[in-house]
Amino acid sequence: MSRSDFLPFARPDIGEAEITEVVAALRSGWVTSGPRTRAFEARFAAYLAGRGRTPHCVAVNSATAGMHLALEALGIGPGDEVIVPDYTFTATAEVVRYLGATPRLVDVDERTFNIDPVAVAAAITPRTRAIMPVHFAGLACDMSALQRLAERHAVALIEDAAHALPSTWRGQLIGTLPSAATIFSFYANKTITTGEGGMLVTFDEALANRARTMRLHGISHDSFERHRTPSADWYYEVIAPGFKYNMSDIAAALGLQQLARLPALHARRQALAARYADGLAGLPLILPPTAPVGEMQAWHLYPIRLAPEAEINRDDFIAAMAARGIGCSVHFIPLHRHPYWRDYCGVTAADFPIAERLFEQEVTLPLYTAMSDADAARVIAAVRQIVSR
Ligand SMILES: *Cc1c(COP(=O)(O)O)cnc(C)c1O
């Protein structure tokens, strides 16, 4: 098989509009945070708001940065605990450690792969300050149950929405729920990309202002604006040891055009997911859960599980797909399996029976808008061949 026959696991969908906008940013003479970053924030806010209330949107250079800023703005620090699903990417938990706080890992729901509200309730202690649900693969978590818990125990909800653009919970877009903050990722393989990037979304003006200050070295824009005159636009004041988390206008140029295409990109992901659901029905597989009728599901990933009757383990399945020229992946290696989290949290596989079982059975098939219908048919044919031998 030649290299060009290989269907990669993921590939960004960058069109001429994105390329033109990036070139315009380059020619404009302004490449760092500037007019395109502000426009991207405004359009992102308008997209989420629809006809409803407009959130504050703070563009950053990764979702990881955005989650760090949200926790920092809430004043989370040493001695505090933050509840994080075991079945996630390390970024969700690492930001808690950046601040010297402790992640409390909890197990997930077997059907949805999402954080289990019952496990969350059991993990809440007087030290708990926040809960960080992850909308796995773009299927919204049970936000009603999590909101009840957060209210009852006076803890914040910080949504890791890296997979959830666009997804809804009870008809409301993720990003517009009454959480303290919601963070989207524009990493290369996410549903829209800026190469690297993220967006912190919140209705809390004070949180947004703190995040804006801390994303750029702790430079206070209040004092900045107060003291700035045309003859002294060099003046600024540092009010905290901030970070370097701002988004560049080159990245925002990509974001502006990707966001404009979001409805079409989402429709394509849905169509590919529907093809997979049809083509893979009746096999010894557990197909990904679908959102209730009328809800949006971002379909960032297409996670399948190999049932025991498939008579092939996950690693051999991925090797068989690779032999047929198809790249697959695994989401996620649960946190408890990584040396750092195992040792820091003092946990073992026995603490997370569901995450452990999901991990052993899970394979993520390629699903991205740059795929053709023929590519999807090829994936389906390969899976059928491998599991029905
Ligand atoms: C991709 C991802 C992140 C990190 O996003 P970055 O923009 O790369 O920082 C965080 N959480 C989850 C669940 C992710 O999949």
The ligand as an ORCA input file, in Angstrom:
! r2SCAN-3c Opt
* xyz 0 1
  C      -8.043     18.457     23.424
  C      -8.493     18.383     24.837
  C      -8.052     19.313     25.797
  C      -6.928     20.265     25.558
  O      -7.160     21.186     24.577
  P      -5.930     22.152     24.162
  O      -6.595     23.211     23.353
  O      -4.978     21.308     23.368
  O      -5.320     22.663     25.412
  C      -8.620     19.299     27.061
  N      -9.539     18.380     27.381
  C      -9.962     17.457     26.513
  C     -11.007     16.485     26.945
  C      -9.425     17.412     25.231
  O      -9.814     16.448     24.376
*
